[in-house]
Each structure stands twice: as C-alpha cells, then as structure tokens.
Amino acid sequence: MFDGLDMSKMSAMMEKMKSGMKEFEDEARSTTLSAQSGGGMLKISANGLGEVIDIDIDDSLLADKASLQIMLIGVINDINKMAEDYKKSKAAGMMGAGMFSS
C-alpha cells in the first residue's frame, strides 16, 4: 500500500509546511487591518489573524447605545471579513509559490 513512498521527502514536505505556517502566522500577527463606520466615528483595527487590537469610539456615540450597537455589529463583521480575505489571499499565494510542491 505504501510502496514507493519516500518518507524522507514526506518529512521534508511536512517541515516546509510547518515553517510556512509559522511564517504566515508571524506576518499575519504583524499586519494591521482597519474598518470604520459612521464616517469614522467608530474604528476597529485587527491583525491578519482577526484578533481585535484597537477600538476607537467617538464620545458622541456613547449617548446613543442602539446606534453604537448597530455600528459595532457592522464594523466587526467588516473586520472579520477583511481578516478572512487576508488569510485566503495569503494561503493562495503560498500555494502559488509552491510551498506544498516538492
């Protein structure tokens, strides 16, 4: 069943994949994505992994809880989509660069 399977190549491929994933995580963690709502009254920044790293809320929004909640939902969804697109783009680039080829 495993005739002709070169374990040394398999091991090298796994190490290359592990190294590529570590490199991706490091780059994604240092990348900053930003989204805003309400003409910039609400801003959220996240890294490429989708982890929120900053939220800036204009003081005038604090008096209107309902509007703030609606804007937060929208901007959080936007930043999550941006992070997901970033990860997909980077993964496609890694595939295209032959990370998984021998």
N, C-alpha and C positions, 0 to 999 in steps of 0.2 A: 504494500500500500504506500509506503514512503520511499520506494526505490527511486534513486536519483535525486533525492532531497539533500542538498548540501547544507548541513546545519551551521557551518561557519558563515555562509552567506546569509542565512536566516538570522543569525545572531548579529551580524554586522548591520543588516537592514533594521533590526529592532533598535539597535543603538543609535542609528541615524535618525529613526523616527522619534526616539526619546529625546535626543539632542534638539531636533527640530521643534518639538513641542515645548521644551524648556525655553528655547529662543523666542518662540511665539508668545508664550506667557510673559516673559520679561518685556518684550516690545509692547504687548497689549497693555500691560500694567503701567507703562510709562507714557502711553498715548492718552490724550485728553480729548473727549468728545463733549460738545455743549449743545443744549437745546434751550429754547426760551418760549415764553408765552406772554400774552398781554402786552405786546410791544416792548418786551424786555423787562417787564415788571417782575417776572418770575424766571429765574435762570437755574438750570441744573447742569452740573458737569459730572461726567463719569469717565472711568478709564475704559480701555478697549475690552476689558472683561465684563463690563456692565456694572461695575461697582461704583455707586454714587460717591463722589469725593467732595462735592460742594453744592450748596443750595443758597441762592440769594433771593430773598423775598423783599420787595418794596414795602415799606412800612404802611403805605395806604391800603394794601391788600389785607392787612391784619384786622381791619374793621369789618370785612365782608367775608365771613367764613365760607359761605356757599360758593362764591366766586373763586376763592382760593382753592377750595377742594376740587372744583371742576378744572381749574387751570393746572393744578398738581397732577391730576389723573392724565390729562393730555400731554403734559411735558414729560412725565415719567414714561408714558407709552412711547413717546418720540425718542427719548434717550435709549430705551431698551431696544427699539427697532434699529437705531443707529449702531449700537454695540453689536447686535446680531449681524447686521450687514457688514460691519467691520470684520468680525470673525469669519464670516463666509468668504469675504474677499481675500483675506489673508490665507485661509485654507486653500482656496482655489489657486492662489499664487504659489503656495508651497507645492501643490500637486503639479502645477505647470512647470515649476523649476526642477522637477524631477526628484523631489525629496524621497519619494517612495520607489523610484526606479533604481535599478542596480548599477 
